[in-house]
Amino acid sequence: MDSIPPQLWIAACARRLQLRWPTVAPQQLEDTARELLNDPKLRALPPEAAAATWRQPIGAEA
């Protein structure tokens, strides 16, 4: 989402990922969120939606 500064988008996305994987190191979740931000399709979504979309099984969006 272009209206959200990248650092806030990453933090919100990492927080959503942490709800699913609470034992994963915060830095690793932030790194994952940063990678998601580099995907134009996911970047266009709110961070919470991007995390949820990324977690879906391949082909689930069909």
Buried (B, 14 or more C-beta within 10 A) or exposed (E): BEEBEEEEBBBBBBBBBBEEEEEEEEEEBBEBBBEBBEEEEBBEBBBBBBBBBBEEEEEEEE
